[in-house]
C-alpha cells in the first residue's frame, strides 16, 4: 500500500479573496487516496468558519500569524509554525501570501520539511511604497526563495516581476492559473474571458454613489445599462472587531448575476461584486460599509 503524502498549506489569513478560496479549494480537493491535507492560517478571516466546518481538526489557527509587520509576533509565529511542522511530520509545506510565505518557508526549512512550495498570488511590494520598506520586502522574498523547490505564479507578469526583483531563478517558476468552476453557467464563463477579468490593467472607475442601509430592509441602487444592485444588512458582529453581514444581488433583464451572495465585511474595508456586461467589459462594484 502506497503511503499517503502529508501536505500542509499555510496562508496568512482566510479573508474573502481569490488566493484564500484557491487555497481552501486545493486543500479540500486533493485526492484523499494519495494525500493527507492540512491547513494553517492566522485567525480572524471571513472564511474561517468554512475551513473549520469542512476540514475539522485538519485546520489550525496560529494567533501570532498576522498581516501587519510586527517583529515580536512574527518571531512568535515562526516558532509556533516550526513546532507544528515538526509535530505534523509533513512531506510538503505549500505557502501562500507574503507573510505566511516568508515566515512559513523559514519555519518549515528549520523544521526539516523535505519539500517547500510557494504560490505567488501576487507580491507584497510595489513602486508606490517607501524605498526602504519595498527593499525589505524584496530581501525577505529573496531569502525565502532559496528554500523553495518551486514557486507557483498565477500569471507570466507575476513571474517577470519576481525575477526583475531578483527573487528566485527562472527554473524555479511555473505558471498555474486559477481554475474556473466547470459548473458555472456558460454566460458566466464567457464573461470571465473578457475584461476586466482577463487583464488587470483595464479597471476604470465609472461613478461613486451611496446607499443608506437599515437592518433587515433591502436597499436598491440603479446601475448602468438597466441593472440594479440590492443590498441587505442582515446583522452586525462585534467579535474580533465590528463586521457586517451583508447579502448582495445584481439583476438585469430578469437574470441574476449575483443571486443573494453573502459577505461579512469589516467597517471601512472594500469587497467586490459584479458580473454584468457594460460597454464591452464587465461591471464590478467596490462596496465599502462605513
C-alpha positions as CSV (number, residue, x, y, z in Angstrom):
1,X,0.0,0.0,0.0
2,X,1.4,3.4,-1.1
3,X,2.0,5.8,1.8
4,X,0.0,9.0,1.6
5,X,1.9,12.3,1.4
6,X,1.2,14.7,4.2
7,X,0.7,18.2,2.7
8,X,0.2,21.3,4.7
9,X,-0.9,24.6,3.2
10,X,-0.4,27.8,5.1
11,X,-1.8,31.3,4.4
12,X,-1.7,34.5,6.4
13,X,-5.5,35.0,6.8
14,X,-8.6,33.5,5.3
15,X,-10.1,36.7,4.1
16,X,-12.6,36.7,1.2
17,X,-10.4,36.6,-1.9
18,X,-9.1,34.5,-4.8
19,X,-5.9,33.4,-3.1
20,X,-7.8,32.3,0.0
21,X,-10.6,30.5,-1.9
22,X,-8.0,28.9,-4.2
23,X,-6.0,27.6,-1.1
24,X,-9.1,26.2,0.6
25,X,-10.3,24.5,-2.5
26,X,-6.9,22.9,-3.1
27,X,-6.9,21.5,0.5
28,X,-10.4,20.2,0.1
29,X,-9.9,18.7,-3.4
30,X,-6.6,16.9,-3.5
31,X,-7.2,13.2,-4.0
32,X,-7.7,11.7,-0.5
33,X,-6.3,8.3,-1.6
34,X,-2.9,10.0,-2.3
35,X,-2.7,12.9,0.1
36,X,-3.4,13.9,3.7
37,X,-4.1,17.6,3.5
38,X,-3.9,20.2,6.3
39,X,-4.3,24.0,6.6
40,X,-2.7,26.5,8.9
41,X,-3.8,30.2,8.9
42,X,-3.9,33.2,11.1
43,X,-7.4,33.8,12.7
44,X,-10.0,36.4,12.0
45,X,-10.8,35.8,8.3
46,X,-14.2,35.7,6.8
47,X,-13.6,32.1,5.5
48,X,-12.6,30.8,8.9
49,X,-15.9,29.1,9.5
50,X,-15.8,27.4,6.1
51,X,-12.4,26.0,6.9
52,X,-13.5,24.7,10.4
53,X,-16.6,23.1,9.0
54,X,-15.0,21.4,6.1
55,X,-11.6,20.5,7.5
56,X,-12.3,20.0,11.2
57,X,-9.1,19.0,13.0
58,X,-7.1,19.4,9.8
59,X,-7.4,23.1,10.2
60,X,-5.3,25.0,12.7
61,X,-5.1,28.7,13.6
62,X,-2.0,30.5,14.8
63,X,-2.9,33.7,16.7
64,X,0.6,35.3,16.1
65,X,0.3,35.0,12.3
66,X,-0.9,38.4,11.2
67,X,-0.7,40.5,8.1
68,X,1.0,43.5,9.7
69,X,4.7,43.6,10.3
70,X,5.4,43.1,14.0
71,X,8.9,41.6,14.9
72,X,7.6,40.3,18.2
73,X,4.6,38.5,16.8
74,X,6.4,37.4,13.6
75,X,9.1,35.7,15.8
76,X,6.3,34.0,17.8
77,X,4.7,32.9,14.6
78,X,8.0,31.4,13.4
79,X,8.4,29.3,16.5
80,X,4.7,28.3,16.6
81,X,4.8,27.2,12.9
82,X,8.1,25.4,13.4
83,X,6.6,23.4,16.3
84,X,3.5,22.5,14.2
85,X,5.7,21.4,11.2
86,X,7.8,19.2,13.4
87,X,4.8,17.6,15.1
88,X,2.9,17.2,11.8
89,X,5.8,15.4,10.0
90,X,4.7,16.9,6.7
91,X,6.3,15.8,3.4
92,X,5.3,19.0,1.7
93,X,4.6,22.5,3.0
94,X,3.0,24.8,0.5
95,X,2.8,28.5,1.5
96,X,0.6,31.3,0.2
97,X,0.6,35.1,0.6
98,X,3.5,37.3,1.6
99,X,3.7,37.0,5.4
100,X,2.9,33.3,5.6
101,X,5.1,32.7,2.5
102,X,8.2,34.1,4.2
103,X,7.7,33.1,7.8
104,X,6.2,29.7,6.8
105,X,9.1,28.7,4.5
106,X,11.7,29.7,7.0
107,X,9.9,27.8,9.8
108,X,9.4,24.8,7.5
109,X,13.1,24.8,6.4
110,X,14.2,25.0,10.1
111,X,11.8,22.1,10.9
112,X,13.4,19.9,8.2
113,X,10.4,19.7,5.9
114,X,11.7,17.9,2.7
115,X,9.8,19.9,0.1
116,X,8.8,23.6,0.2
117,X,6.5,25.1,-2.4
118,X,5.2,28.7,-2.6
119,X,2.4,30.2,-4.6
120,X,2.9,33.9,-5.5
121,X,-0.7,35.0,-6.0
122,X,0.8,38.5,-6.1
123,X,3.8,40.3,-4.5
124,X,3.7,42.3,-1.3
125,X,5.9,45.1,-2.8
126,X,5.1,47.8,-5.3
127,X,6.6,51.0,-6.7
128,X,4.4,53.3,-4.5
129,X,6.0,52.0,-1.3
130,X,8.8,53.9,0.5
131,X,12.1,52.6,-0.9
132,X,13.3,51.2,2.4
133,X,10.1,49.2,3.1
134,X,10.0,47.9,-0.5
135,X,13.6,46.8,-0.3
136,X,12.9,44.9,3.0
137,X,10.0,43.1,1.4
138,X,12.1,42.1,-1.6
139,X,15.0,41.0,0.6
140,X,12.7,38.7,2.6
141,X,11.3,37.2,-0.6
142,X,14.8,36.6,-1.9
143,X,15.8,34.7,1.2
144,X,12.6,32.6,1.3
145,X,13.0,31.7,-2.4
146,X,16.3,30.0,-1.6
147,X,14.4,27.4,0.3
148,X,11.7,26.9,-2.3
149,X,11.8,23.9,-4.7
150,X,9.1,25.5,-6.8
151,X,7.5,29.0,-6.9
152,X,4.0,28.8,-8.5
153,X,2.9,32.0,-10.2
154,X,-0.6,32.8,-11.3
155,X,0.5,34.7,-14.4
156,X,3.5,35.4,-16.5
157,X,3.6,39.0,-15.3
158,X,4.0,37.7,-11.7
159,X,7.0,35.7,-12.8
160,X,8.5,38.7,-14.6
161,X,8.0,40.9,-11.6
162,X,9.6,38.4,-9.3
163,X,12.6,37.8,-11.5
164,X,13.1,41.5,-12.1
165,X,13.3,41.9,-8.3
166,X,15.9,39.1,-8.1
167,X,13.5,36.7,-6.4
168,X,14.4,33.1,-7.3
169,X,15.7,31.6,-10.6
170,X,13.8,31.2,-13.9
171,X,13.8,27.4,-13.4
172,X,12.0,27.7,-10.1
173,X,8.9,29.2,-11.5
174,X,5.9,27.5,-13.0
175,X,2.7,29.3,-14.1
176,X,-0.5,27.7,-12.9
177,X,-3.6,29.9,-13.4
178,X,-6.5,29.7,-11.0
179,X,-9.2,27.4,-12.4
180,X,-12.8,28.2,-13.2
181,X,-15.6,26.0,-11.7
182,X,-16.8,23.9,-14.7
183,X,-20.3,24.0,-13.2
184,X,-20.6,27.7,-13.9
185,X,-23.2,28.7,-16.4
186,X,-21.9,29.3,-19.9
187,X,-22.8,33.0,-19.9
188,X,-20.7,33.5,-16.7
189,X,-17.7,31.6,-18.2
190,X,-18.0,33.9,-21.3
191,X,-17.9,37.0,-19.1
192,X,-14.8,35.7,-17.3
193,X,-12.9,35.7,-20.6
194,X,-13.5,39.4,-21.1
195,X,-12.1,42.5,-19.4
196,X,-11.5,43.2,-16.6
197,X,-11.1,39.6,-15.6
198,X,-8.8,38.8,-18.5
199,X,-6.4,41.7,-17.8
200,X,-5.7,43.7,-14.6
201,X,-4.9,46.9,-16.5
202,X,-8.4,47.5,-17.7
203,X,-10.1,48.7,-14.5
204,X,-11.9,52.0,-14.8
205,X,-13.9,53.9,-12.2
206,X,-17.3,54.9,-13.6
207,X,-19.1,56.6,-10.7
208,X,-19.5,56.7,-7.0
209,X,-22.7,56.6,-5.0
210,X,-24.0,55.9,-1.5
211,X,-26.8,53.8,-0.2
212,X,-28.4,54.0,3.3
213,X,-28.9,50.6,4.9
214,X,-31.3,49.7,7.7
215,X,-31.0,46.3,9.3
216,X,-33.5,43.8,7.7
217,X,-34.6,46.2,4.9
218,X,-33.1,45.9,1.4
219,X,-31.7,49.0,-0.3
220,X,-31.7,49.2,-4.1
221,X,-29.3,51.2,-6.3
222,X,-29.7,51.6,-10.1
223,X,-26.7,50.6,-12.1
224,X,-25.7,51.4,-15.7
225,X,-27.5,49.6,-18.5
226,X,-30.7,48.9,-16.6
227,X,-29.2,46.7,-13.9
228,X,-29.8,47.1,-10.2
229,X,-27.8,46.3,-7.0
230,X,-29.7,45.2,-4.0
231,X,-28.0,45.1,-0.6
232,X,-29.5,43.7,2.6
233,X,-27.9,44.4,6.0
234,X,-28.6,41.1,7.9
235,X,-26.7,41.7,11.1
236,X,-23.6,43.1,12.9
237,X,-21.0,41.0,14.6
238,X,-18.8,42.6,17.3
239,X,-16.4,39.6,17.7
240,X,-12.8,40.5,16.7
241,X,-13.9,43.9,15.6
242,X,-17.1,45.0,14.1
243,X,-18.2,43.1,11.0
244,X,-21.3,43.5,8.9
245,X,-23.3,40.5,7.5
246,X,-24.5,41.7,4.1
247,X,-26.2,39.9,1.2
248,X,-25.9,41.4,-2.3
249,X,-27.6,40.6,-5.6
250,X,-27.3,42.1,-9.0
251,X,-30.1,41.7,-11.5
252,X,-30.6,42.7,-15.1
253,X,-33.4,41.8,-17.6
254,X,-34.7,39.3,-15.1
255,X,-31.3,37.5,-14.8
256,X,-29.5,37.1,-11.5
257,X,-25.8,37.7,-11.9
258,X,-25.2,37.5,-8.1
259,X,-28.2,35.8,-6.5
260,X,-28.1,36.7,-2.8
261,X,-24.3,36.2,-2.3
262,X,-23.5,36.7,1.4
263,X,-20.5,38.6,2.7
264,X,-19.1,39.5,6.1
265,X,-17.4,42.9,5.7
266,X,-15.3,44.8,8.1
267,X,-16.1,48.5,8.5
268,X,-14.1,50.6,6.1
269,X,-12.9,47.6,4.1
270,X,-14.0,47.1,0.5
271,X,-15.4,44.0,-1.1
272,X,-16.2,43.5,-4.7
273,X,-19.3,42.1,-6.5
274,X,-20.2,42.1,-10.2
275,X,-20.5,40.2,-13.4
276,X,-22.8,42.2,-15.7
277,X,-21.8,43.3,-19.2
278,X,-21.2,47.0,-19.7
279,X,-19.6,48.9,-22.6
280,X,-17.7,45.8,-23.9
281,X,-16.5,44.8,-20.4
282,X,-17.8,43.5,-17.1
283,X,-19.0,45.9,-14.4
284,X,-17.6,45.2,-11.0
285,X,-18.6,47.2,-7.9
286,X,-16.4,48.0,-4.9
287,X,-18.6,48.3,-1.8
288,X,-17.4,49.8,1.5
289,X,-19.5,49.6,4.6
290,X,-19.0,52.8,6.7
